[in-house]
Amino acid sequence: MFHLDFVTIMIRALVLFTAMPIHECAHGWVANKLGDHTAKYQGRLTLNPFDHLDPMGSILLLLAGFGWAKPVPVNPNNFQKVERRLGMALTAVAGPVSNILMATIALLIAKIIYLTGVGGGLLATIFLTMCQLNLSLAVFNLLPIHPLDGSRILAYFLPFKAQAWIEEHEQIIYLVFMAVILFTNILDVPLRFLSSWLYRGIWWLTSFVGF
């Protein structure tokens, strides 16, 4: 779970201060487009990382390579173009999609650096690691557990009774989830598998660049 050295910590910090604010701003941007301006009025449509970082999620990202930011406030009652649950699902999926887009851009840059030799191997490795971290963040945040984005996506497909039960037991589910990720490695294999699958996908999408 923990692979710590100076370069890794620095790359994770770079992702923390770039990917996290873009991820949260993507949530707010989609909600704003759907008619809910709560994030805009509360100053969360910004790329300033200090407006978005969550202490526990940030520490986990630095130490373990995955985490979360402070959720952007969303009021589904304000959605005008879609019904409430669909609006919440679309708003939630925007964050992981932004991570996948950032991973694709980072992979393209890494490939160009490798091909041209400009910047050296270390710079290419930094962008390749940023790509992998963004994919890990996308997969991790798609887990259907509060407070992650996947919980709001899952809610769209659940019956109302099941959704109500989950919301009633939200805190217990959260505590169990935290215990699982901090004290076991049960999620390592599925998270690595899904991240690798996404990586192969964006490698194919960027195959027009060189090797």
ZIZI-V190388 format. One record per pair of residues at least 4 apart in sequence whose ideal C-beta (glycine too) atoms are under 7 Angstrom apart, sorted by the first residue. I is the first residue (numbers start at 1). J is the second residue. Records with the same first field share a line. If there is no record, write none. Layout:
I->J + J
//
This chain:
1->64 + 185 + 188
2->63 + 64
3->8
4->8 + 9 + 63
6->10
7->11
8->12
9->13 + 62
10->14
11->15 + 126 + 129 + 130
12->16 + 61 + 62 + 65 + 133
13->17 + 62
14->18 + 130
15->19 + 130 + 133 + 134
16->20 + 58 + 61 + 62
17->49
18->22
19->23 + 99 + 102 + 134 + 137
20->24 + 49 + 52 + 53 + 69
21->25 + 47 + 48 + 49 + 52
22->26 + 47 + 98 + 102
23->69 + 95 + 98 + 99
24->28 + 44 + 52 + 69 + 72 + 95
25->29 + 45 + 46 + 47
26->30 + 94 + 95 + 98
27->31 + 72 + 91 + 94 + 95
28->32 + 39 + 40 + 44 + 45 + 72
29->33 + 45
30->34 + 90 + 91 + 94
31->36 + 39 + 74 + 91
32->36 + 37 + 39 + 40 + 45
34->79 + 80 + 81 + 82 + 87 + 90
35->78 + 79 + 80 + 81
36->74 + 75 + 78 + 79
37->41 + 78
38->42 + 73 + 74 + 75 + 78
39->44 + 45 + 72 + 73 + 74
40->45
42->73
43->51
44->51 + 72 + 73
46->51
49->53
52->69 + 70
53->58 + 69 + 70
54->58 + 68 + 69 + 70
55->59
56->60
57->61 + 67 + 68 + 69
58->62 + 67
59->63
60->64 + 66 + 67
61->65 + 66 + 67
65->133 + 136
66->136 + 137 + 140
68->141 + 147 + 148
71->147
74->88 + 91
76->84 + 87 + 88
79->84 + 87
82->86 + 87 + 90
83->87
84->88
85->89 + 155 + 156
86->90 + 156
87->91
88->92 + 152 + 155 + 156
89->93 + 152 + 153 + 156
90->94
92->149 + 152 + 153
93->97 + 149 + 153
94->98
95->99 + 141 + 149
96->100 + 138 + 141 + 142 + 149
97->101
98->102
99->103 + 134 + 137 + 138
100->104 + 135 + 138 + 198
101->105
102->106 + 134
103->107 + 131 + 134 + 135 + 202
104->108 + 202 + 205 + 206
105->109
106->110 + 127 + 130 + 131 + 134
107->111 + 131 + 202 + 203 + 206
108->112 + 206 + 209
109->113 + 127
110->114 + 124 + 127 + 128 + 131
111->115 + 206 + 209 + 210
112->116 + 209
113->118 + 119 + 123 + 124 + 127
114->124
115->210
119->123 + 124
121->125
122->126
123->127
124->128
125->129
126->130
127->131
128->132
129->133
130->134
131->135
132->136 + 195 + 199
133->137
134->138
135->139 + 195 + 198 + 199
136->140 + 191 + 195
137->141
138->142 + 198
139->191 + 194 + 195 + 198
140->191
141->148 + 149 + 150
142->149 + 150
143->148 + 150
144->150 + 151 + 154
145->150 + 151 + 173 + 177
146->151 + 170 + 173 + 174
147->174
149->153
150->154
151->155
154->158
155->163
158->162 + 163
160->164
161->165
162->166
163->167
164->168
165->169
166->170 + 173
169->173
170->174
171->175
172->176
173->177
174->178
175->179
176->180
177->181
178->182
179->183
180->184 + 186 + 187
181->187
187->191
188->192
189->193
190->194
191->195
192->196
193->197
194->198
195->199
196->200
197->201
198->202
199->203
200->204
201->205
202->206
203->207
//
